[in-house]
Structures are given as structure tokens and as C-alpha cells.
Amino acid sequence: MCIRDRVQTASWNGITIRSLYFPEDAAAGKRAAQYAKDALAYFSECYGKYPYKDFTVAETRMSGGAMEYPQLIMMSYQFYRLPNFLTLFDEVIAHERPDWVLVQGDTTTVMVASLVAYYHRVRVGHVEAGLRTEDKWQPYPEEINRRLTDVLADLYFAPTERNRQNLLREGVAPQAILVTGNTVVDALLMTVRRLREEGTNTRRWSNNGQRLILVTAHRRENFGHPLTSICRALVEIAARYASDVQIVYPVHPNPNVLGPVHAMLSDVPNVTLVEPLDYFDFVQLMDEADLILTDSGGLQEEAPSLGAPVLVMRDVTERPEGVEAGVVKLVGTDERRIVAEVTTLLEDERAYRRMTRGANPYGDGRASQRIVEAIRNRSEVRV
């Protein structure tokens, strides 16, 4: 099947949005095009215009508790589809002949797109470069995806100085690295600003003075016993603070998450299980939260800008800056440890305040501007 047969097209204000999909995923392709259209309309409202006249997106993926909006090319993946992805990106890059392929993060899509760009001698810019746990199995497969991507990249947009140092130790030329902050902070601050200007940031998820705990847990390394332990902790917290706390958990649709979470939590009175939220609703939920429990990477970067303490239900993190700044704490997946840490923050006001006072080490809301300027400055000479 040729690339033209894998495309759903939507348009908005003169912008063409091409959504790429595999034959059995036509419905997902249509949804992705609509998400892209909504995102472009939103950004246009914020800035008064949108600078691009062409936009390519593939099937959306889930992350944390929110449906992520597409940035350039995004798709969910399954390992058996890797050969299809190689063919797909080969066709896209051969057809578009870009000067740059800009990839963000550490998904398998990012790694494959970077590899195909290299084969076409197209330069690669890696947004969110240099994150490392130094354990190839945690997170899986993201740690290896980002290492391979950084072997292939030509320009490295590191969120923090620590990320830059990681890249330097691996032999990346200093002039190829730019510390930018992370674009997720840009998107978050822009969205919060709009919500507050529109007056739509009033409390929706809790009432009667209850404190709100936002939970997201979906990582592969937490499937099975770790997720069960997390759910037991939530049951204990909900019972201990039945009249004082409301827990909201946007549940990932993966059966390894959906099944055990609903089995253990659906009947707990002050636990609300919801389907994944769109980005704007999820930001509003984050903004309202008094405490966040997560195994997500992105939330570790976003939540400090909103002043909510973050307890990370993982054993390691590729984002240690938040831990060092005191706004994030690693608690693992042990039931007793999670309950103890939540209890401390709910009952010890000084401990809670200590985790809300630190500055966000992951950005100031201007990462995107720095990235655009860097690409402009390097686009005069084609490799």
C-alpha cells in the first residue's frame, strides 16, 4: 500500500493536516487529524497566527493521563509494526525532502524517524536530548530509544545542564548542544494562562474543601505486582482520609492497567476513575491538584510549575533535577512507602510547603523559541 492510501486529510485555516495510519487504523487516523486541527486552532487563538502551512501527524499515543497533542509526527506503536514504520517514514521523508526532522522525546517512533532521516542524509534535531537513567531496562524501551536517537542526531536540545553534561560525556560536540528547557513547560504555562484568563480554572474535581490527589500510573515496568501495590496504597489512603481527600485517576486504556485498576478501585467511594482526558482538561486537573502521584516522566517536569508536590512511583528517574530541587520525590511502588509519604504531606504542613516552594528546574516557558532560533541559525548550509 502506497503512502497516499494511508492518509486522512483535514484542513484548518489554510493549513493541511495529513494523518498517516495503517490500513486497520483508519478511525485512529481520523481522530489524530481532528486532534491536530483542534490543537492548531488553539495555538492560533493564543498567538494570533500559526506559522506553518503544512502539518503531518500520525496516530496519537497515550502518555500519563492525557491524550497528547501532536507536535510533528506522532503515532502509537507495537513492536511487530517496526518494519511498517521504517517503510512509512522512508516514504514520508522521500516525498517531503525536509531540511530537518525534529523529533521529541524517547518513543520508538522518535528512534525510527531519526534512523530513517539519517539514511536520507537529513539532519535530525532531538528535543529532550540527554535524559539518562543509565539502566537500559528502566524505563523500557525509552532509555535505549533516546540513546540511539542521540547517536543519530545533529543538534541536541537538552532541557537542563545535567542533560548537556550527559551528552558531553558521550562525546557529543559542545557546539551541537543547546540547553533550552523543556517544551512541555512552554505548553503547560501557555495553557494555564489561557484557562485562568477565561476563568475556567475553577475547582471541578473536588468539593466541600476536600484536597485533591491526582494519580497517573501506566508504565510497562509497573505492570503486574507494582501496579497492584500502587492500587492497594490508594485504597488505604482513600479509607484513611475518606472525608478529606478526593483521588482522581485518569486510567490508561492498556488492559494491563485498565483491568487491575478498575478491579481494585472502582468501588472505592472517594476514588474517581476517568477515561484519559484531553490536554486542556488534564492541565486543569493538574492545576487543581493538591498532590500528584505518578510514574510519568512528563508530569515530573510540568507539575513543579503549578506548585503541587510530586511523588514519583518509580525506582529511578531520568529527571533527577526535580528531586534535587525538592519539588519531586522518588517513592517507588511499595504500598507502605507510598502511604507513608502521602500521609506526611497531608498531615505535616511544613513538609508540604517545602515541596511547593522550589522553582521548576525544567524550563521557563521559552524553550520553543530557543529551538526555532537554533534551527534558523543552522539552516543556511545543508549537510
C-alpha positions as CSV (number, residue, x, y, z in Angstrom):
1,M,0.0,0.0,0.0
2,C,1.5,3.4,-1.0
3,I,1.6,6.4,1.2
4,R,-1.4,8.1,-0.4
5,D,-3.6,5.2,0.7
6,R,-2.5,5.7,4.3
7,V,-3.6,9.3,4.6
8,Q,-6.6,11.0,6.1
9,T,-6.6,14.7,5.4
10,A,-8.1,17.6,7.4
11,S,-7.7,21.3,6.8
12,W,-7.9,24.3,9.0
13,N,-7.4,28.0,8.0
14,G,-5.3,27.1,5.0
15,I,-3.2,24.5,6.9
16,T,-3.2,21.0,5.5
17,I,-3.1,18.2,8.1
18,R,-2.1,14.8,6.8
19,S,-2.8,11.9,9.2
20,L,-0.9,8.7,8.5
21,Y,-2.3,5.4,9.5
22,F,-2.1,1.7,8.8
23,P,-5.0,0.1,6.9
24,E,-6.7,-1.3,10.0
25,D,-6.3,2.1,11.9
26,A,-8.3,4.4,9.7
27,A,-10.5,5.5,12.6
28,A,-7.4,6.4,14.7
29,G,-6.1,8.3,11.7
30,K,-9.2,10.4,11.5
31,R,-9.1,11.1,15.3
32,A,-5.5,12.2,15.0
33,A,-6.3,14.6,12.3
34,Q,-9.1,16.1,14.4
35,Y,-6.8,16.4,17.4
36,A,-4.2,18.2,15.3
37,K,-6.9,20.5,13.9
38,D,-8.1,21.4,17.4
39,A,-4.5,22.0,18.6
40,L,-3.7,24.3,15.7
41,A,-6.9,26.3,16.3
42,Y,-6.0,26.7,20.0
43,F,-2.4,27.8,19.3
44,S,-3.7,30.2,16.7
45,E,-6.0,31.7,19.3
46,C,-3.1,32.2,21.7
47,Y,-0.7,33.7,19.3
48,G,-3.0,35.3,16.7
49,K,-1.5,33.2,13.9
50,Y,0.2,29.9,13.1
51,P,3.4,30.0,11.2
52,Y,3.2,26.6,9.4
53,K,1.3,25.9,6.2
54,D,1.7,22.1,6.3
55,F,1.4,19.7,9.2
56,T,1.9,15.9,9.2
57,V,0.7,13.8,12.1
58,A,0.2,10.1,12.7
59,E,-1.9,8.1,15.1
60,T,-1.8,9.7,18.5
61,R,-0.4,7.9,21.6
62,M,-1.3,8.0,25.2
63,S,1.0,9.4,27.9
64,G,0.3,9.8,31.6
65,G,-3.4,10.5,32.0
66,A,-3.7,12.8,29.0
67,M,-4.1,12.4,25.3
68,E,-1.0,14.1,23.9
69,Y,-1.5,16.6,21.1
70,P,0.7,16.0,18.0
71,Q,3.8,18.2,17.5
72,L,5.2,17.0,14.2
73,I,4.8,13.2,13.7
74,M,3.4,11.0,16.4
75,M,2.0,7.5,16.4
76,S,1.3,4.7,18.8
77,Y,3.3,1.6,18.1
78,Q,3.5,-2.1,18.6
79,F,6.8,-3.8,18.1
80,Y,5.6,-6.0,15.3
81,R,4.9,-2.9,13.2
82,L,8.5,-1.7,13.2
83,P,9.1,-2.7,9.6
84,N,6.0,-0.9,8.6
85,F,7.2,2.2,10.4
86,L,10.5,2.1,8.6
87,T,8.8,1.9,5.3
88,L,6.3,4.6,6.3
89,F,8.9,7.2,7.4
90,D,11.0,6.3,4.3
91,E,8.1,7.3,2.1
92,V,7.3,10.4,4.1
93,I,10.9,11.7,4.1
94,A,11.5,10.8,0.4
95,H,8.3,12.7,-0.5
96,E,8.7,15.7,1.7
97,R,12.5,16.1,1.4
98,P,12.8,18.1,4.6
99,D,15.9,20.1,5.7
100,W,15.4,18.9,9.2
101,V,13.5,16.2,11.0
102,L,12.7,17.4,14.5
103,V,11.9,14.6,17.0
104,Q,10.8,14.9,20.6
105,G,11.2,12.5,23.4
106,D,12.1,8.9,23.6
107,T,9.4,6.8,21.9
108,T,10.2,4.1,19.4
109,T,8.7,6.4,16.8
110,V,11.4,9.0,17.6
111,M,14.1,6.4,17.2
112,V,12.8,5.1,13.9
113,A,12.2,8.5,12.4
114,S,15.8,9.5,13.3
115,L,17.2,6.4,11.8
116,V,15.4,6.9,8.5
117,A,16.3,10.6,8.4
118,Y,20.0,9.5,8.8
119,Y,19.6,7.1,5.8
120,H,18.3,10.0,3.7
121,R,21.1,12.3,4.9
122,V,18.6,14.6,6.5
123,R,19.6,16.4,9.7
124,V,17.9,15.5,13.0
125,G,17.2,17.8,15.9
126,H,16.4,16.0,19.1
127,V,14.2,17.8,21.5
128,E,14.5,16.5,25.1
129,A,18.0,15.2,24.4
130,G,20.4,13.8,27.0
131,L,18.0,12.3,29.5
132,R,19.5,9.1,31.1
133,T,18.9,6.6,33.9
134,E,22.0,4.6,32.9
135,D,19.7,1.5,33.2
136,K,18.6,0.2,29.8
137,W,15.6,-1.6,31.3
138,Q,14.2,1.5,33.2
139,P,12.3,3.0,31.6
140,Y,11.8,0.3,28.9
141,P,12.2,0.8,26.0
142,E,12.6,4.6,26.3
143,E,16.2,4.5,27.7
144,I,17.5,2.7,24.7
145,N,15.4,4.7,22.3
146,R,16.8,8.0,23.4
147,R,20.4,6.8,23.5
148,L,20.1,5.6,19.9
149,T,18.4,8.8,18.9
150,D,21.3,10.8,20.3
151,V,23.8,8.8,18.3
152,L,21.9,9.8,15.2
153,A,21.1,13.4,16.0
154,D,22.9,16.5,14.6
155,L,21.5,19.1,17.0
156,Y,20.7,18.4,20.7
157,F,18.1,20.4,22.6
158,A,18.8,19.5,26.2
159,P,16.3,20.5,28.8
160,T,18.8,21.0,31.6
161,E,22.5,21.4,32.2
162,R,22.7,17.9,33.6
163,N,21.3,16.6,30.3
164,R,24.0,18.6,28.5
165,Q,26.7,17.0,30.7
166,N,25.4,13.5,29.9
167,L,25.8,14.3,26.2
168,L,29.3,15.7,26.6
169,R,30.4,12.5,28.4
170,E,29.1,10.5,25.5
171,G,31.3,12.5,23.1
172,V,28.8,15.0,21.6
173,A,30.4,18.2,20.4
174,P,29.7,21.1,22.7
175,Q,28.6,23.4,19.8
176,A,25.9,20.9,18.9
177,I,24.2,21.1,22.3
178,L,21.8,23.9,23.4
179,V,20.2,23.9,26.8
180,T,16.7,25.1,26.2
181,G,14.4,24.0,29.0
182,N,11.6,21.6,28.0
183,T,8.8,22.4,25.6
184,V,6.3,20.7,27.9
185,V,6.7,23.6,30.3
186,D,6.0,26.1,27.4
187,A,2.8,24.3,26.5
188,L,1.7,24.0,30.2
189,L,2.3,27.7,31.0
190,M,0.5,28.8,27.9
191,T,-2.5,26.6,28.6
192,V,-2.7,27.6,32.3
193,R,-2.6,31.2,31.3
194,R,-5.5,30.7,28.9
195,L,-7.5,28.8,31.4
196,R,-7.1,31.4,34.0
197,E,-7.9,34.3,31.6
198,E,-11.1,32.5,30.6
199,G,-12.0,31.8,34.2
200,T,-12.3,28.1,33.5
201,N,-9.8,27.1,36.2
202,T,-12.4,26.9,39.0
203,R,-12.5,23.7,41.0
204,R,-14.3,20.9,39.1
205,W,-12.9,17.7,40.6
206,S,-13.3,18.1,44.3
207,N,-15.8,19.9,46.6
208,N,-16.6,20.6,50.2
209,G,-13.0,21.6,50.9
210,Q,-11.6,18.2,50.0
211,R,-7.9,18.0,49.0
212,L,-7.4,16.6,45.5
213,I,-4.8,13.9,44.7
214,L,-4.2,13.3,41.0
215,V,-2.9,9.8,40.1
216,T,-1.4,8.5,36.9
217,A,0.2,5.1,36.6
218,H,0.8,3.4,33.3
219,R,4.5,2.4,32.8
220,R,5.3,-1.0,31.5
221,E,7.8,-1.7,34.3
222,N,4.9,-1.2,36.8
223,F,2.6,-3.8,35.2
224,G,1.7,-6.6,37.5
225,H,2.7,-6.6,41.1
226,P,3.9,-2.9,41.2
227,L,0.6,-1.6,39.9
228,T,-1.3,-3.8,42.3
229,S,0.8,-2.4,45.2
230,I,0.0,1.1,44.0
231,C,-3.7,0.4,43.9
232,R,-3.6,-1.1,47.5
233,A,-1.9,2.1,48.6
234,L,-4.6,4.2,47.1
235,V,-7.3,2.1,48.8
236,E,-5.6,2.7,52.1
237,I,-5.2,6.4,51.5
238,A,-8.8,6.7,50.4
239,A,-10.0,4.9,53.6
240,R,-7.7,6.9,55.9
241,Y,-8.9,10.2,54.5
242,A,-12.4,9.4,53.4
243,S,-13.9,12.8,54.2
244,D,-10.9,14.9,53.5
245,V,-9.4,13.6,50.2
246,Q,-10.7,13.0,46.6
247,I,-8.5,10.9,44.4
248,V,-8.9,11.3,40.6
249,Y,-7.2,8.7,38.4
250,P,-7.3,9.0,34.5
251,V,-6.8,5.4,33.6
252,H,-4.7,4.3,30.6
253,P,-6.7,2.0,28.3
254,N,-4.0,-0.6,28.2
255,P,-5.6,-3.8,29.6
256,N,-2.6,-4.3,31.9
257,V,-3.6,-1.1,33.6
258,L,-7.4,-0.8,33.0
259,G,-8.2,-4.3,34.3
260,P,-6.4,-4.3,37.7
261,V,-7.2,-0.6,38.4
262,H,-10.9,-1.0,37.9
263,A,-11.0,-4.3,39.8
264,M,-9.4,-2.7,42.8
265,L,-10.6,0.9,42.8
266,S,-13.9,1.2,41.0
267,D,-16.0,0.7,44.2
268,V,-13.9,3.0,46.5
269,P,-16.2,6.0,47.2
270,N,-13.7,8.8,47.1
271,V,-11.7,7.5,44.1
272,T,-12.9,8.7,40.7
273,L,-11.7,6.7,37.7
274,V,-12.0,8.6,34.4
275,E,-11.0,7.9,30.8
276,P,-7.9,9.7,29.6
277,L,-8.6,13.4,29.3
278,D,-7.8,15.8,26.5
279,Y,-4.8,18.0,27.2
280,F,-6.7,21.1,28.3
281,D,-8.9,19.2,30.8
282,F,-5.9,17.4,32.1
283,V,-4.0,20.7,32.7
284,Q,-7.0,22.0,34.6
285,L,-6.9,18.9,36.7
286,M,-3.2,19.3,37.4
287,D,-3.8,23.0,38.3
288,E,-6.4,22.0,40.8
289,A,-4.5,19.1,42.3
290,D,-3.0,19.5,45.8
291,L,-0.7,16.5,45.4
292,I,0.3,14.3,42.4
293,L,1.2,10.6,42.4
294,T,2.7,9.5,39.1
295,D,5.0,7.2,37.3
296,S,5.1,9.5,34.3
297,G,8.2,11.4,33.1
298,G,6.4,14.4,31.7
299,L,4.4,15.2,34.9
300,Q,7.7,15.4,36.8
301,E,8.6,18.4,34.6
302,E,5.1,20.0,34.5
303,A,3.8,19.9,38.0
304,P,6.5,21.9,39.7
305,S,5.3,25.0,37.7
306,L,1.9,24.6,39.4
307,G,3.2,24.3,42.9
308,A,1.9,20.7,43.5
309,P,4.3,18.2,45.2
310,V,5.0,15.2,43.1
311,L,5.6,11.7,44.4
312,V,7.1,9.5,41.7
313,M,6.1,5.9,41.8
314,R,9.3,4.6,40.2
315,D,12.7,3.3,41.5
316,V,14.7,5.5,39.2
317,T,14.2,8.7,37.2
318,E,15.9,10.3,34.2
319,R,14.8,13.6,35.6
320,P,16.8,14.0,38.9
321,E,16.8,17.8,38.8
322,G,13.3,17.9,40.3
323,V,14.4,15.6,43.2
324,E,17.4,17.8,43.8
325,A,15.3,20.9,43.8
326,G,13.0,19.3,46.4
327,V,9.8,19.5,44.3
328,V,9.8,15.8,43.3
329,K,10.4,12.7,45.5
330,L,11.0,9.2,44.4
331,V,8.9,6.8,46.5
332,G,8.9,3.6,44.4
333,T,5.9,1.3,44.3
334,D,5.9,-0.2,47.7
335,E,2.5,0.1,49.3
336,R,3.7,1.1,52.7
337,R,6.2,3.7,51.4
338,I,3.5,5.4,49.2
339,V,1.0,5.6,52.1
340,A,3.7,6.9,54.5
341,E,4.8,9.6,52.1
342,V,1.3,10.7,51.3
343,T,0.4,10.8,55.0
344,T,3.4,13.0,55.7
345,L,2.4,15.6,53.0
346,L,-1.3,15.6,54.1
347,E,-0.6,15.9,57.8
348,D,2.7,17.9,58.0
349,E,2.2,21.4,56.7
350,R,5.9,22.3,56.8
351,A,6.8,19.2,54.8
352,Y,4.2,20.1,52.3
353,R,5.3,23.7,51.9
354,R,8.9,22.6,51.4
355,M,7.9,20.8,48.3
356,T,5.9,23.7,46.9
357,R,8.5,26.4,47.2
358,G,11.1,25.3,44.8
359,A,11.5,26.7,41.3
360,N,10.8,24.4,38.3
361,P,14.3,23.3,37.0
362,Y,12.9,22.2,33.7
363,G,12.2,25.4,32.0
364,D,10.9,29.0,31.9
365,G,8.4,28.7,29.0
366,R,10.7,29.8,26.3
367,A,12.2,26.5,25.1
368,S,10.3,26.5,21.8
369,Q,11.7,30.0,20.9
370,R,15.2,28.8,21.6
371,I,14.8,25.7,19.4
372,V,13.3,27.6,16.5
373,E,16.1,30.2,16.6
374,A,18.8,27.5,16.7
375,I,17.4,25.7,13.6
376,R,17.1,29.0,11.8
377,N,20.7,29.8,12.5
378,R,21.9,26.4,11.2
379,S,19.7,26.1,8.1
380,E,21.8,28.1,5.7
381,V,24.1,25.1,5.0
382,R,22.7,21.8,4.1
383,V,24.5,18.6,5.0
